[in-house]
């Protein structure tokens, strides 16, 4: 009776796969291209240039995490993110992308690569970055932002 184990496996796989497929079918994926995701960094960078921490944090989803370049403290709440940007913005930062790799999924996108921040005093720091974005139904917001200084050579 070899058919019984095969039938049992098929039944199990169908039971596991159906809810996942039903969820994917029920969720409408927003069509987006790499240029639109790249523009999200420019939106974030423009918010930096305002000098207003709240405007920068408006780019982050309510449930999100910031693992910043110049701090070893994870920032989860809006207040924690604003606190980081209060100090970071005192340096008048401006970011530019040096290398980018974008991966797009259903209502999520990852923009990862290398960027350089130039500060008001002319100094700069190179860093690795990853922005994870989620489509909220009306906007793309950051759910995870990790940035770490490049190691010295």
N, C-alpha and C positions, 0 to 999 in steps of 0.2 A: 504494500500500500504506500508507494512513494508519492502518490498524488496528495495525500493528506498534509505532509509537511510543506509542500509547495503551495498548496491552497491556503494554508495557515499563514505563510509568509506573504503571499499576495494580499490576503485580507488585512494583515498588519500594515503593510506598506500603503495600501489604499487608505486605511483609516488615518495614518499619520500624514499622508500627502494631501488629502482632501481639504482639511482645514487650512493648511498653508496656501494651497492654490485658491481656495475660496477667498482668503484674505487678500491675496494679490489681485484677484479679479475685482474685488469690491473697492480696492484702493486705486484711484485714478492717478497715474504718474504724470507729473508736470514735465512737459518737453522743455529741455534746456540744452544749450551747447556750451562748449568750453569757453567761448568768449564771454558769455553771460556770467559764468562762474568766476572767470578772471576779473570781471568788473566788480565783483563783490569785494575783492581786496582793495581796489581803488576807492570804493565807497567807504571802507573801514579807514583807509589811509587819509581820505578827505576829512573824516571825523576826527582823526588825530590832529590834523592841522587847525581845527577850530579851537583847540586848547581846552575843550570842555569834556571832562570825563564822562558825564551823562550821555553825551552824543555818541561817544565811542561805545559805551556799554549798550546803547540802543541796538547795536548790531548783533548782540548775543541773545539767544533764547533764554527764557526764564530759567529753564533747567539746562545749565551748561557749565562747562569748566574752562578756566583759563590757567594754563601752566606757563607763566611768563618768562621772558628772557632774563630779566634783571631782578628776579626774586625767586627764592626757593619755597615760597608759600603757595599752594594751590588756592585758586580763587573760585569759589562756587556761587556765593550769593552776589546779588547786584552790588551791595555795599562793598564787598571785598574786591570786586572788579574795579569799582569806581576808586577805591583807595589806591589800588595799584596805579591806575591811570593818572590820579592826581600827581603822584611823584614822577611817573614816566613823562608826563606832558610838560613838566617844568624844564625838561631838557630840549624841548621843541623838536621832537623826532619827525622824520619823514622817511618812509620806507620805499624801497625799490626792489622789484623782483629780479633775481639773477638767474634762477632756474626754476621751472614750474613743471609739475606733472599733475594732471587733473583726471580724476576717475568719477564718472557719473553713474548713479543708480536711480532707482525709483524714489523720487522726492528726497534724495540725499546726494551730496557730492563731496568729494575730498579734493582739496587743493594743497599740495605739499611740494616742498622744494627748499630753495635757499633765497634769503633776502638780506639786504643791507639797510641798516638804519643810519642816517646821517643826522647829527644833532646840531643845535644852534651854535655851538662852539666850534663846529667844523670836524669834531671827532666822529668816528663811525664804528659800527660793530656789525660783523657778518653773523648770520644765524641761520639755523635750520628752522623750518616752520611746517606745521600742519594745521589747516583749517578744515573742520568738518561742518558742513552746512546741512540744514534740513528745511524743506519747503513747508511752511506753516499753513498753506492755503491762500496766503496773501503776500508772503515775503520769504526770502531766503534768510535764515538767521544762523549764527554760529552756535553749534552745540558743543564743540570741543576745539580749543585753540592751544596748541603746544608750540613753544618757541624755545630754542636753546642756542647759546652762543657757539659758534664753530670753535673746535679745539685749536689752540695755537699750534703752528707748524714748527 
